[in-house]
Amino acid sequence: MASEKRPNFLVIVADDLGFSDIGPFGGEINTPNLDKLAKDSILFTDFHAAAACSPSRAMIMTGTDHHIAGLGNLIEWTNISGQNDPSGSMSTAVQRGMPGYEGYLNEKVVALPELLRDAGYHTLMSGKWHLGLTPERSPKVRGFERSFAHLPACSNHYAYEPQLEGADKIPDFMTMSFIALHSEDGEYVRKLPDGWYSSDGYGDKMLKYLKDWKEGGDERPFFGYLPFTAPHWPLQAPQEYIKKYRGVYDEGPDVLRQKRLQRLKDLGMVAQDVEPHPVVADEVKEWNELSDVERANSCRAMECFAGMVEAIDANVGKITKYLEEIGELDNTFVCFLSDNGAEGAAYEAYPIVQSNMLGHLQKYYNNHIDNLGNGDSFIWYGPRWAQAATAPSRLYKAYTTEGGVRVPYMMKPPAAFSGAIQGGSITHQFATVMDLAPTILDMAGVTHPAPTYQGREVVSMRGKSMVPYLSRQAETIHEKDFINGWETCGRAACRQGDWKIVFIPKPKGPERWQLYNLASDPGEIHDLAEQEPAKMKELLKLWDMYVLETGVVPLSPDLGNWIAAMEEQMPENAWIEYEYWKDGARDDPDKFTKTIPRFQRHVSAI
C-alpha cells in the first residue's frame, strides 16, 4: 500500500432504491452530493444484491451467502406466508426454525465490524439493522462500538403511531411495518427525538459519532455504516423536498421509463440497442385507464418517493462534507448502493391487505393528496413506477430477475488506490454485495479468521476482494465463468458468466426454469431453455450445488430437495423472537421475548 495510514470506510445503503433513481445512474431526482461523489468514484452496472433487504444486509456484514448467515428469507416472510405471496400457494412453513433461517446473524458467521474492531478500527453505525431484534442480536454484540439502529424491516419515517379506538387492532400486515423500534449501543430507545425524520436522524447521529471520534482525539481509523430506511414505504418525506417535484411525473411511469432508459444509454450504462423487458403489472390499471384523481394521487406518490431520495442525498452530504472539512475524505473508502431493486408490490391487491388494512388506513391515516408524504399518511407507489426505475431489467424487488437483484453501486477508493482508477468511470464488471467485506478487509490489511473465531467455527467468505482489480493486478473481479446463486421466498436464479437460469412462480412467471444469455438479452425476455437444453442442464446442476452449499430450504419441488413442513412448523405468526408490536411489549421487552424452536434438516450430496 502506498500509504502507511490505514484507510477509513463509509458504507452507505439505501432501502429499495431503483437502479436509475439517482443522478449518476440517469435519474432526474436532485442528488448533488451523490453526483459529486460519483466524480471520484467508479460506477458499476452489473453489481448485484439479494432480492430483498435483510438478506442483502447479511451479505454486506459477512461476505457470505445470506442462507448461511441466518437470513435465508426475511423473517417477516417466513413468519407469515401471506406477507410476500398473495396467492397463498407457496407456504414458507418449511423454512421455520431451520438453520440459516433464524432471522438474525447466526453463530456460523463473523461480522465485518467485529473483525475491524479487533484490528483497531473505531466502528460506527447509524440506520437500519434488520439483522436481529433483541439486545443479544444487536449491532453492539456484532462489533459496532457505537450504534443507533433501526431494528425491524421498516416503520413510519416520522415515528407516527395512531391511537387506536375501542377494540381496534393493528392489521397483521402492519404489525411490523409502522413502529420505529430502535436501539442505541444495544439498549432499546424509549423515545425518539422530537421532530424525528428517519434520514435526518441517521445522518445527524452518524455526524455526531464522527465528531465525537475526531474531537476526542481517537487516532484509530473508522468504519462507518450508514444504512437508510428510505425510500422504503410508507412514502414520507419533508414537504420542502416533495414540493420540488410538482409536475415532474405528470406524464406517468411509462414516459418516465423511456426517459430513464435514454439517459442510461447516453451515459453508456446500457447498450444503445438494448431491449427492455415489457412492464409486468396486470394487477393494476394502465396509466391511460386511471381517472384524473387516480393519476394525481399516483404522481404525488412518486413525488414523495423523489423527496425521500433527495433527503438521503442531503444527509450523505452532511457526512462527506464533514470528512472533507477535517481532511479525512481522501483517505476514506466510500461506497453507495441499494439493498435490492425498486419495490413494485401492489399491496392493495394482497388478500392480507384487503382483509382489514385498507379500512384501517382510511380510519387512522390521512391519505388526502395534500397530506401525502406526512407522518400520518401511508402509501406505496406500485409496479409501474418501480419498473421505470429497474428498466431495462425484468420485474423488481423480491424477484431474482435482474430487476430485483441488480442495483446501483458506486465506490470511491481511498487515497492509496485512487490513482488506479479514473473518477467517474463506468465498469461492466460483475460483482456482488458479498465482495464488500473481502475488499474492505483487504484494504485494511485484515485477514478473515475462518475456520474459527473466538473459539467457535465460522464459515469463510464467498465474496472476492476487488483490490486486485482496482490496483490493475487483475482484469476481472470474478473469474470469467463465475457461479452465483439467488433465492428469496421461492424465487430463484443461478448465473454462470453471461448465462442465467431463473425460476419465477406464477403469476409473475411461468413457474418453471427459464434460460437467458444476459450478454445479448439483459432484459431476460427471450427464453432459450428449449434451444439450449445442454446449457440448461448444466446450470441446473450448478443450482443444485448452490442449494447444497448454502442450505437453501426450497419452497417448491422444482427447486430441489423439497420436503413437506412438519406439524411443528405450521403455526403462523409465531417465529419472531421479540414481539415488540404487542400491547405492553416495549415497556417490558423480556416478557414478550421468547425462544424459537430450532430444527435440523439433513441433505445428502447429489
N, C-alpha and C positions, 0 to 999 in steps of 0.2 A: 504494500500500500504506500502511496506517495507521501502520505502524511502520517505522523505518529499519533495524532489526535484521533481518537475513535469517533465515528460519526454519530449524530443523533438520528432518531427515527420518528416520523409522524405518519401514521396510517389513518386516513380519513375515509369513512364508508357512508354512503347514502343508502337509504332504505327504499327499495322499489323504484329507483330512478331508471328511466329508459335509456337505451343506447344513444339516442340523438337528442336528449333533453338539454344538455349544457352546450355553451358556445363552442368550445374546442371540438365537439363532435357534431357540429352542424345545427345546433338548436338556436332558436330565436330568443330564448329566455336570457335575461340580462345576468351574466355571470362574470363580471370584470376581474374578480380576484382569481377565479379558475382560469380565465383567459390569460392572465399574466403568468400564472404558474405554468401553464402549458407551453409558454415560450421557452422555458428552460427544461422542459420535460420531453420524454419520448412517449408517444401516444400509440396504444395497442388496439388493433382492430379485430384480433382473434383471441381475446382474453376471456376466460370462462370462470363462472362461479357454479354453485349448485343452483337448482331451480327455485329455491326458497331460502328464507333468511337465516334461521339458526343453523341449518346445515352449512351454509357458506361461512358463517362466523366461526363455527367449529373448525373448519379447514384453515381459516386465516390464523387462528390461535395455535394450531398444532402442526400444520404442514402435512396432514394425512387425511384420508377419506372420512367423511362425516359418519358413515356407518360403523367405522371402527371407534370413533371418538365419543360416541354416545348420543349423537343427533341423527340417527338413521332416518328419522322423519321429524317434522315439527311435533313436539309432544302434544300440542293442541289438536293436531290432526289425528294422532294416534289415539288420543283420549276420547274423541267423539268422531265417529266415522263420517257423519254428515257435514262436518266442517269444510272438507275440501272435495267431496264427491256428492254433488247434489242429487245424482241418480240413485245413490244408496247401494249400488251394485258391487262396490269394491270395498268391503269392510277392512278396517285397519286392526281388527281384534287380534289377528295372528301375530302382530308386532308387539303387543302389550307385554311388558315385563321381560322382553328378550334382551340379550346382550347387544349393545350398540344402539338400543332404543330407550336408554334411561331418561333422556330429556335434559341431560346436563353433561358437562365434560367428565368423562369417567376416568378411572384409575389406569386405564391402558395407555393413556397419553400424558405427556408432559407439555405444559403450555409454554408458548414463546416467552411471555413475561416472567415466568419462573426462571427460565434459563438466563435471560438478560439480567434479571435482578441478581442472580447468583454470580454473574460475571461482572458485577459492578456498575450496572445501569440503574438510573432512577426511573421507575416505571409508573406511568400515569394513565388514567383512563377517565373519560367523561362521555357518557352516552349509553347506547343500547347494548346490553349484555346478552340476554336471551339464551344463556347457557347454564341456567340454574336459578331457582327462586329462593333458596334458603341460605343462611349465613355460611353453612358448610360448603356451598357451591359458589360462593361469591368471588368476584374478581380479586379480593384481598387474598383469599386462600390460593388462588391460581396465579399469584405473582405480582399483582399490582400493589405498590406501596401506597398510592393514593388513587381512589376510585370513587366516582359519582355515577352510579349505574342504574339505568332503566332496566328492570328485571324481566318483565313479560315481553310478549311479541309486539304489542302495540298498545296505545292508550290515547286518551284525549290530550292533544298537544297543549291545551290550556289548563289541564287537570280539572276540568269541569266535571262534576258528578251531579246528576239530577236527584232531587229529594223525592223519593217515591211516596205515593199516597196509598193509604189503606193496606190492602193485601197484595198490591202490585209487586212484582218481582222483576229483576233484570232478565231479559230473554237469554236462553242458553248460548246463543251465538255471540252475545255481547259481554258475557261474564268476564272474559279475559281480554277484552279489547277497549275498555274505557277507563280503567283505574290506572293512574300513573304511579305505579309502585316503584320506589327507588330505594337504594341503599347507598350509604357513604362509608367507605372504609369498612365494609362488612356489617354495618348496623343499619337497620331499617330507618328510613327518613319518615318521621311522623307528619311533617308539614313542609310542603314546597314553598319557596319564597313567594311573596306577594308579586302579582304581575307576571307569573310564570308563563313562558312560552318555550317549548322544548328546545328548539335550535339555539335560541338566545341563551337559554340556561346552560346548555352543554358547552357552547363557545365561551361563555363567561367563566364557567368553572375550570375549563382547561386553561384559560388565560391566567386565572388565579393560581392554579397549581404551578404553572411555568414561572410566574413572578415569584412565588414562594421559593422555588428552586434557585432562581437566579439571585434574588435578593438575600437568600440565606447562605450564599457562598458555597453551595454544593458544587464540587468540582467534577462530579460524575457526569457522563453524557446521559441523555434521557431517551426513553422510548415512550412516545405518546400515542394513545389510541383514541380516536375521536369518531365514534360511530353514531351518526344521527338517527333519530326515529322518523325523520321526514325524508321523502314526501309520501310515506305510507299513509293510507287513510286512517282516520277521518281527515278529509282535506281541509286544513285550517292554517291560516297564516295571518300576520298583521295586515290590516286593510291597506296600510301605506304601500305594501308590496302588491297586493291583489289589484288595486285600482290602476296600477301601471299597465295592466294588460286588458283593459276595457277595449273591446272591439277587435283585439288581435286574433281571436279564434272564431269570429263570426262566420267565416266561410265553412267551418266544420272540419271534422277529423280527416276526411278523405283529401281535402285540399292541403291540409297541414302535412299529411303523409307524403304527398307529391313534392311539396316544398322541401321537406326534410331530406327526402331521397336525393333531390337535385343538389342540395348543399353537400351531402356526403360524397356525391360524385365529383363535385367541384373541388372538394378537399383531397380527393384521391383515396378516400377511405373505402369506397366500393367501386367496382368496375362500372364504366360508362354504360355497358350493355347489360347490367345486372337485371335479372328477372325477379321482381319482388313476389313473395307469396301472397296470394289473394287474402283479403281480410276475411276472417272467420268469426262471425258474430250473429249467428242465426237467432240467438235468444233475445236480441234487442232489435229495435226498428232501424231501418236505413235512415240516414240523415234527412233525405227528402220526404220521408213519411212522418216526421215529427211535426207537431204543431209549433206555432211561433213560441208559445210559452215553454214547451219542452226543449226547443233549441236554445232559448235564452238561458234556461237553467243548466243545460249541458255545457254551454260556453262558459258560464260562470264557474262551474266545477273545474274546468280546465284553467281558468284564470286563477283560481285558488291554488291549483297544483303548481302553476308557474310561480306564484308568490312564495310558495314553500321552498322551491328550488332557489329562488333569489335570496331568501333568508338564510339558507345553507351557505351560499356563496359569501354573504356578508360576514358570517361567523368564521368561515375559513380565512377570510381576510383579516379578522381580528388576530388570529394566531400567526399567520405568515408575516404580517406587518410587525408584530412584536418581535418575532425571531429575527427579522431584518434589523430592527432598531438595536437589538443587543448583540448583533454581529454573529448570530448562530445559524441563519438561514442557509448560507452557502455550505455549511458542513452538515446539513440535515437532509437525510433521505425523506422525501415527501411523496406519498402516493395518494391518489384519489380513485375510488371505484364505487360501483353499485354492488349490492349483495345478490342481485338476481335481475331478471328482466322486469319491464314495467308490469304493474298489477292490472290485469284486464278482467278480473272476475265481475260478472254481472250479478251481484249478490241478491238483487231484487228477484232473481229467478230461482234462488235456492229455496227448497221447501222449509229448511230450518229457519230461514229469514222470513219467509212469507207467513209462517205459522203465527208468530206473535211479535216479531221485531219491528215490522213496519208500523204496526199500531203503537208500539212503544215510542218510536221516533216521532210519530205525529203528536203524541201526548206530551212528551218531555223535552223535545228539541224544537228549535225554530228553523225550519229549512225554507223559509221565505227567501226569495232570491236576494233581497237586500241584506240578509243576515248571513248568507253563506260565507264560510271561512272563519266565522267567530266560534268561540268555545262552545256555545250551545247549539251549534249546527253539527250535522253528522252525515257526510256524503262521501261517495266514491265516484270515479269518472267512467268506468266501464271499458269494454273490449275495443271499441273503435278508436278512442283516444290512445289507448295503450299500444295499439298496433300502428299508430302513426309514429310512435317512438321506437318500436322494435324493427320496423321495416329496414331492409328488405327481408328480414327473417320471419319465420313462421311462429305464430302464436306469442305467448308472453309468460309471465311468472307462473310457476308451478308445473310447467311443461318442459320436458327435456329436449324439445326442439331448440333451435338456435335463438329464437325469440325469448325463451325462458332462461337460457344459461349464458348467452354471450352478453357481456357487459362492458361499459366504458371503463378504461383503465389508463391512467397516465401516471408517470413516475419521474420525479426529479431526483437524479442521483446526488449523493453528497460530493463534496469538492474533489475527493480523491478519484472519483470516477467521471467527473463532468467533462473531462477532455476526450473521453472515448465516444461520446455521442453528440449529435447535433441537436441543439434545443429546438423544439417544435417539430421534430422529425416523426414520421409515422412508420410503424413496423407492422407487418402482417404475420409475425411470429406467433405460433400457438403457445399459450401459457395459461395457467390457472391460478386460482387463489391459493392452492397448495404450494405454489412456488414462492409465496411471500416469506414464510418463515425460514426456509432454507437460504433465501437471498439475504435476509436481514442478519441471520446468524453468521453467514459467510462474511458479510461486510463488517460485522462486529468482532470477528475473529473468535467465534464461539463454536465449539463442537457439540453436536447433539449427543446425548449420553446413552442412547439405546445400545444395548438391550435393558439397562437398568437405570433407575433414577431414585435416589433416596431409599434404596432397599427394595423397591418394587420393580416388577417387569414392565417395561414400556415399549411401544412399537416405534419403529423408525419412521422417518418422514417419507411420504410417497412423492412429494414435490421435488423440483430441481432448482438449484441456485441459478439465478440469472447472471451472476457475476462473470463467468467465463464469456458469456455473450456480450455483456456490457463493456468488458475490457478487451473485446475483439480477439479473445483467445479461442472462441468457438463461433461457428457460423449460425448455429441454431441454439435455442434454449433446450428443446427436447430433441431426441433422435428423430430422424425423418419419419419412421414408421411407429411413432409413439402410440401407446394404447391408453385410452381414458374412458372410464365408465361414469354414467349418471343414473340415479334412480331417486325419485321422490314420489311417494304416495301412489305407487303403481304405474307411474310414467317412467320410461327407461330409455337409455341410449348407450351405445358403445361406439367409440371412434378409433380408427387406426389410420393415421395420416389424413388423407383427404376423404376417406371412406367412413360413412357413419350409418349405423342402423338405429332406428327409432321405433319405440312401441308407445303408442298413444291410445288409451281406451276410448270407447265411444262416450259422448257424441263428438268430441273434437278430433278423433282419429278413427281409423278402421278397426282398432283393437287387434292388430296383427303387426308383425315386424315389417318395417319398410327400409329400403336401402337407398342411400343418396351419395353422390360424389360432390362434396362441397366445393371443390375447385371449379367445377362447371355449373353447379347448381346450389349456390349458398342459400337460396330461399327454400330449399327442401321441398321442391314441387314435383319433380319427376322421379317416381319410384322405380328403381332399377332391380327390384327383387327378382322379377321373372327373367330379365335379360342377363343378370349376373348371379346365377344360383351358386356358383362356387365361392364367389366373394361373400355372399350372404351366409353361406355355411361357415366360412372362415371367421366372420365376425360374430356369429352366434356362439362359436366355441370360445372366442375371447370374452364374450359376455358371461358365459358360464364360469370362466376363470375369475372374472371380476367379482361375481356373486360369492364364489368360494373364498377369495382372498379377503374380502371386506365384510362378509357377514350379512349381506342383504337378505332380508326376510321378504320373499316375494308375496305380492298380493294377488297374483294370478298364476295359474299353471303355465301360461305362456312364458313366464319369466323364469321358470326353472325351479326345481327343488321345493315345490309348493306343498305345504301341509296345512290341514284344516286347523282352525283355532281350537284350543282346549276350552272346556267349560269355564275354567277359572279365568280365562281371558275375555269372556263375553260381556261382563258389566261395562256399561258406557259411563263416561264422565267420572272415572274412579282412579286415574293413573297419574295424577299430578301431586307432587309431594306437599306443596303448601297451597291450600285452597283459600287464597287471600281475598277472593271476591265474596266470600260468605259473610253474613252479618256477624260482627264482632271479631273477625279474623285478624284485622290489623291492630286491634287492641290487645289481643292475646295470641300471637303467632304460633306459639308452641302447641296450643290446644287444637289448632287447625292444620298442624303438620303431621303427616303420617308416613309410615314405612310402606313402600310399594312392593308387592310381591315380585320376586325375580324368578325367572325360569331359565332353562338351558335348552339349546337345540343343537343336535349333533348332525352335521352333514358330512358324509364321506366323500372322498375325492371322486371326480367324474371320470 
